[in-house]
């Protein structure tokens, strides 16, 4: 097996975890939650309150009002997951890009947890998609008028999380039951706390904008390198956001494998450190804004393994007026959203994206 690279530049051999152990990757959230309860039960309850105080939450429901898609009554759930692209604070030096104090949704995924919570479908929304943004109200009470023909991620820079949820619900006709956001610096620290993530690249990746330079082979990436990988777009494929999404989807599987290998249940300090980092890294809707709520939510996902996770991208085509933008393919996109609305698998025909991205397979997801 190829030697893996480390931040210090020395290679060493590493045995890949057996395939069947990877199926338990998503259970780490439930393990972490259980560990928090155990910590509290041993007289260290103050740790619970410290973790609870780490979590930032927003009252999305109040900002969105009542003009929304109806909640599903079949036991399924939809969660909008965002990676924030703010350049302020600890994020300023990470991942390239402008430093103008603004905030953008760099990554957006609709996670649909199917009835019974034994499988999930994840649909990535390209940030460069041209959409009609509805009028919205942000969580501070500010009003923002509707806009036509704007980039999808402008919803976040315009009105934050609430306007992004409003835009996604308008595009999909799906009710977002929850919202979860991870920022750059939090992502970097979380990967470092896990001890890095092992990936195998099938070709060289070089992108000075995201500070990434990897030769083809197996590498153990630290937090900064991992962030560069999930943000790179010019170093692989066709240089579009679609190629970046394909890298992100492969990285998620690698991250799940690493989570399984850490063994947090046998190491209380590692468990706490990981929980401390994770709770500092996220912003949630008020429904998930406590350790108890996150614990209950995570427990509902513990039966989902990587083998039961379907990953797709909203069908889009390149914009003839601007090759750096994409347009939704309406009929195929509707097939995707209708399938999730009725808690069905996404049709294979809707997963063939006219805009290729050309980065699939650059990371060997195993």
N, C-alpha and C positions, 0 to 999 in steps of 0.2 A: 504493500500500500504506500502511496506517496507520503513523504514527510509533510507534516503540517507546519505552517509558519506561525510564529508567535510574535507579539510586539517586540520582543527582544531579538528576533531574527534567528533563533536556534530551533531546529526541527527535531521532532521526536515522533516515535510511532504511537499510534493510538488505535485501539480496537473499537470498531463501530458496534454500537449496541445491537443485540439481536432484534430482528424485525418485529417480533411479537411484543417486545417491551415498548415499542414506539406508540402502540395503540393507546397507552395510558397517559400520553403527554398532556392532554387538556385537563387531567385530573389534578394537576398541581394547584389550581385555584382552590379546589375543595380541600386539599391537604393543608394549604396555607391557612385557610379559614379554621379548620379543625385544630391546627396548632395554636392559633390565637386563643381559642377557647381553653386549650390545655394550659397555656401560659397563665391565663386568668385564674384557672382552677388551682394552681399551685401557689397562690398568694401573690402573684406578680400582676394583679389586675390593673395596676397603673400602666402597664405596657399596653393593655387593651385601649385604655383611654388616650394614650399617646398616639397609637395608630389611628384611632378614631379622629383625633384632631388633625392628622395629616391630610385627610380627604377634603378636597374642595368640591362643592356641588352647586348646581344652578337649578333654579325652579323653571325648567323648560316649559312645563305644562301651563303655568300661569301666563307666560309670554305668548304661547301659541293659541290660547283661548279654546273655543269649542268648534271652530270651523276646521275640522280635521277628519281624516279617514276614520271609520269606526274600528274599534278594537276587535281583534279576532276572538272568536269564542270557541276555538277548537284546541286550545292548549299550546299553540305555537306562540313564538315571540320574535320581534324584530328589534335589533340593536344597531344603532348607527355608531360606528367606531371611527374616530378621526385621529390623525396624526397632525399636530399643530405645527405651523411653519413660522411661528413668531420669531423675531430677531432680537428680542429684548432679553435682559437678564442673562442667565446662564446659557441661553441658546445662541447668543450673539456670535460666538466663535465657532459654532458647529455647522457643518454641512454646506458651507458656501452660501451664495445668494446675496440679496441686498440687505442693507442694515438701515432700514428706514423707519424702524419702530412699529411697522404695521404687522398684522397677523393674517395668515392664510391657512386654509386646510390643505396641507400637502398630500395627505392620504385620506381616502374616504372609502369605507366598506359597509355595506348592509349585511349584517349577520342574521340569518333567519334560522332560528332553532325550531326544528320540526316538532310536531306533536309527539309526546312521549319522551322528548329530550334525549333521543338516542342517536340523532344525526343532525347535521347543520349544513346550510348552504351559505357561502360567502360570495357576495357580488361586489367587485371593485368598481368605483365610479371614477373615471378619468377626470383629473382636476381641470384639464384643458377643454372639456366638453362645453360647447356653446348651448346655453339654455335660456329659457324665459324665467326670470326670478320673480316669484310672487311678492306682493307687499308683505312686510313682516314687522314685528315688534321685537326688539332685543330684550334681554333680561333686565336692562336698566330702565325700561319703559320707553325708549326712543323708537320712533316710527320711521320706516324706510319704505319709499314708494317702489312699486314694481318696476322691473327693467327687462327689456327684451334683447336677445342676442348678446348676452354677457357670458363670461367664463363661469363655470360652476363654482370654482373656489372663491369667486368674488362675494358669494353669499356670506362666507365667514368673515372676510375683511370688512364687509358692510355692516353686518349685524350680529356677528359672533355665532355661537352655537344655536341659538333659537332660530335665526334666519336660515342657517344651514339645514336644520331639521325641517323647517317649513318648506324649503326648496326640495329636499329629498322626498317629502311626503307628496308634494305637488307632482314631481316627476314620476313617482312609482304608484301612487294611490295606495300606499301601505302605511299603516300607523306605526310610528317608531315608539316602541314601548319603553326603550331606554336609550341613553346617550352616554358614550364613554370616550374620553379624549386623553391622549398621551402626548406630552411635549418632547422636544428634541433632547434636552438635558436629562430628563427622566428616563427616556429610552436608553441613552448611553449608559447611565448608571445601573440600570436594571440588567443589561447585558454583562457589564463588568461584575456585578454581584453574582451572576450565574457562572462566572468563570470563563466567559467568552462563548462563542458559538462556532461549531465546526461546519464548514461548507466545502464542497468540492466544485470548483469551476472548470468548465470544459474548454474555456478559451481565456486569453488574457483580457483583463478589464483595466482600463486606464482612463480616469476622468479627473483632471485637475480641479474642476469645479466642486466636486464632492470629496476631494482629497483622498482619492482611492487609486491604488496601483497594485493589482494582483496578477500574478502569473497563473496560467492554467495549472490546476492541481488542488490539493487539499490544504486548507488553512484553518487555523483557529483564530477567529476574528475577535478583537476586543470591542468595547462599546463604540469607540470612534470609528473604527473600520466598518462595523455593522451598520452604523448610521450612514456612512458613505455609500455602502452597498445598496441599501433600500432607497436611497435618494438619487443614485446615479441615473442619468438618462442619456448622456452623450458618450459614455464609454462602451456601450453595448447596443446591439440591435439597430433599429432605424433612428435612434436618437430621440424618440418620442416618449411621452408619458406612458404609453402602452407597454413599451419595453421595460420601463421601471416597474410597472405593476406586475409583470411576469416575474421579475426578480423578487419582488416583495412576497409574492405568493409562495415561491420556492423557499424563501428565507423563513417564512412562518413555520413550515414543516421542520426545517433544521432547528429552529428555536424550540419547538415542541419536543424534539428529541433531547436537546440539551437539558430542558426542564426535567425530563424523566431521569436523566443520569445524575442530577445533582444530589438526590437522596436527602431532601430537606427534613423528612420525618425523623431520620436518625440523628439529626444535628440541630438541637433547639436554637443555638445561636444563629446558624445559617438560616433557619426558618424565620426567626425574628428579623434578621438583617434584610432578608428578601422581602418580607412583608412590609417593613419600614420603607424600603426603597420604592416598592410598588405603590403603596398608598400615597406617597409623596408625588409620584409621577402622574397620577390620573386626576382628571376632573370628570365628575359624573352628573347625571340628572339627580334631582333631590330624592328620587325613589331608590337610588343606590348610594346615597350619601352618608352611609355609616358602615362600620365593620360588620354589624349584624346583617344589614341588607346585602352587602357584598357576599357574606358567607352563605346566606340563603340562596342567592342567585348562583354562586359557584357550585353549591351542592346540587342544584338542578342540572348542571352541565357535566357532572362527573362521569356520566355514562358515555360521553362522546369522545371517541378516539380519532386519530388522524385518518384511519381507514373509513371513517364515517363522515368525512368532511369533504364537501364538494366546493371547489373554488372556480369562479368564473369572473368575467368582466362584462359590464354592460355593453351590448353590441353597438359599435360606433363605426363611422367611416371618416376618412380624412376630409377636412373642409376644403373644397376646391378653391376657395378664396384665400385660404391661409393654411399651408401645410403643417403649421405648428398647432393647429386647432382640430378638433374632431366634432362630428355631429352625431346625435343618436340615430340609430337605424330603428325607426319607430315600430315597425311590425315585429321584428325580432325582440326588441326591448320589451314590448308589451307581452310577448310570450314568457319572458323571464319573470316580470312582475306579476302576471296573472298566475303563474305556477306557484309563486311564493304566497300570493294572496289566498290561494286555495290549498296551501300546504302540500303541494305536489313537487316531485323532482323537476329540476329545470330541464326542458327538452334539449336533447343533444344538438338539434338543429339550431337552437338559439345560442349555443356556445361556440359556434364557428364565427369568429369576429372578422368582418371584412377588412378592418385595419389590423394588420398582423402584429406589429410591435417588434417581431423578429428576435426576441430575447428568450423565448421559451427553450428550456434545455441548457441555457448557459450555466445555471446552477443545477447540479444533479441532486434532485430532491430525495432520491432513494426509493 
